[in-house]
Structure formats: structure tokens, C-alpha cells
Amino acid sequence: EAGVTQFPSHSVIEKGQTVTLRCDPISGHDNLYWYRRVMGKEIKFLLHFVKESKQDESGMPNNRFLAERTGGTYSTLKVQPAELEDSGVYFCASSRRQLSSETQYFGPGTRLLVL
Amino acid sequence: ILNVEQSPQSLHVQEGDSTNFTCSFPSSNFYALHWYRWETAKSPEALFVMTLNGDEKKKGRISATLNTKEGYSYLYIKGSQPEDSATYLCASFVSWGKLQFGAGTQVVVTP
């Protein structure tokens, strides 16, 4: 079974530019999550999809961030326009169910650097 | 405690030695505690999901205990090996799939 994949692995952009991150969850996982780790700090929740619907987007920092999951398969996270403080590692995770005991499987992350 | 906290932030261990470190989490409205092992540039690897007070889980040389009444979990590494070098993350399940992470404990095992 293939794991969660993310693309690109790294992205370096200038302030004001747009970047789109992609996540492909494990096949059959209806639940997809985005998290972010800013340098030296804890991984923080951004949002949660159940199939194509946003279950919880309470962690999205502001309206420069837009997440989509058309068709309930892969998801994209767009940052437009990017700011310096958006630099960090963006993780995607997926799970079959959203139970507390359900393991969330993480991708390797996209390392975003905004200059 | 409102946040998930891990201590120490980092530790150095000699190969062959055993070590342990702590994850503290809000004890009210507890659902589950997740432990992950993360090597930079790789996917965080799920180690354990713990739900019951007194739970003990083991995977190879790594084990964990859980105290939900006082809000802490210990992770133990027995006979540390260089391949155990990683950042160990704990996360409390908050609600509807949301995990609240600690900042991690970075373990460096030196030969």
C-alpha cells in the first residue's frame, strides 16, 4: 500500500508569489489533514477534509491560504500571496476514519521557504 | 496544562544506554495520545496510539506508558542504537481528527 505522498518536496519562492502544494492520501482514506511546522515549533493543525468537504478549517492562518479537495481524492493547498512567515514544513496526513484511536499517516512534507 | 509539552527538548544518549522522556497533555476531555518518530526529510512514523489510563505499549525496544488522570506519557528506549536518532513527537487528539502536537524531543544516539 502506497503511503501519503506530497509534491513538491521543496519550494523556494519570493514574497508575494503563489505556491501550490499537493497531497495524495492513502487510497481509500476519506479523511485528509493539513498541518504545518514553523521552524523550531510544534506541528500545528491547519484543516481537515472528509471526502471533499471541509470538516474543520479552524487552523487556517488567514485568507491567503486556500485548500481544496475536488472529487475527494488528492488535495491542494495554495498560498497566495506568500509572506515570509509562511516558511515551514507543510505536512499532509490521512486516515480511514476520524476516531481518536485512528492512526493518521503522514507524508514527508513540503519544505517551503519564502524569501 | 492547556498545551502539549515535551521534555527535554533534546537529549544525547550513548549507544547501548536506555533513556526516557515525557509528554504532558491536558488531562480534561482526554481522548487519545499519539506518538510519532520523525527523521528529518522523512514521513513521521506512527509508533503508538494510547487511549486508556495505565496503557502500556511496546514496539521493539521502544515502549510507552500513559497516565490520563495526571496528563502525562513516558516514552522509553531500551539499549539505544544510532538508528533510534530522531525527533519523537507526541500529540493529543483534540476533536474531529485534530491532533495537538508537542514540540518534540530530539534524540541523538552516539556510537
HADDOCK unambig.tbl for C-alpha pairs under 7 A between the chains (distance, minus, plus):
assign (segid A and resid 41 and name CA) (segid B and resid 103 and name CA) 5.54 0.50 0.50
assign (segid A and resid 42 and name CA) (segid B and resid 101 and name CA) 5.95 0.50 0.50
assign (segid A and resid 42 and name CA) (segid B and resid 102 and name CA) 5.49 0.50 0.50
assign (segid A and resid 42 and name CA) (segid B and resid 103 and name CA) 3.98 0.50 0.50
assign (segid A and resid 43 and name CA) (segid B and resid 101 and name CA) 5.70 0.50 0.50
assign (segid A and resid 44 and name CA) (segid B and resid 100 and name CA) 6.75 0.50 0.50
assign (segid A and resid 44 and name CA) (segid B and resid 101 and name CA) 6.73 0.50 0.50
assign (segid A and resid 45 and name CA) (segid B and resid 98 and name CA) 6.56 0.50 0.50
assign (segid A and resid 45 and name CA) (segid B and resid 99 and name CA) 6.75 0.50 0.50
assign (segid A and resid 98 and name CA) (segid B and resid 96 and name CA) 6.09 0.50 0.50
assign (segid A and resid 98 and name CA) (segid B and resid 97 and name CA) 4.95 0.50 0.50
assign (segid A and resid 99 and name CA) (segid B and resid 97 and name CA) 6.66 0.50 0.50
assign (segid A and resid 100 and name CA) (segid B and resid 31 and name CA) 6.00 0.50 0.50
assign (segid A and resid 100 and name CA) (segid B and resid 32 and name CA) 5.65 0.50 0.50
assign (segid A and resid 100 and name CA) (segid B and resid 93 and name CA) 5.86 0.50 0.50
assign (segid A and resid 100 and name CA) (segid B and resid 97 and name CA) 6.71 0.50 0.50
assign (segid A and resid 101 and name CA) (segid B and resid 32 and name CA) 6.20 0.50 0.50
assign (segid A and resid 101 and name CA) (segid B and resid 49 and name CA) 6.12 0.50 0.50
assign (segid A and resid 101 and name CA) (segid B and resid 51 and name CA) 6.93 0.50 0.50
assign (segid A and resid 103 and name CA) (segid B and resid 49 and name CA) 6.96 0.50 0.50
assign (segid A and resid 106 and name CA) (segid B and resid 43 and name CA) 5.66 0.50 0.50
assign (segid A and resid 106 and name CA) (segid B and resid 44 and name CA) 5.87 0.50 0.50
assign (segid A and resid 107 and name CA) (segid B and resid 43 and name CA) 4.94 0.50 0.50
assign (segid A and resid 108 and name CA) (segid B and resid 41 and name CA) 6.12 0.50 0.50
assign (segid A and resid 108 and name CA) (segid B and resid 42 and name CA) 4.71 0.50 0.50
assign (segid A and resid 108 and name CA) (segid B and resid 43 and name CA) 3.79 0.50 0.50
assign (segid A and resid 109 and name CA) (segid B and resid 43 and name CA) 6.98 0.50 0.50
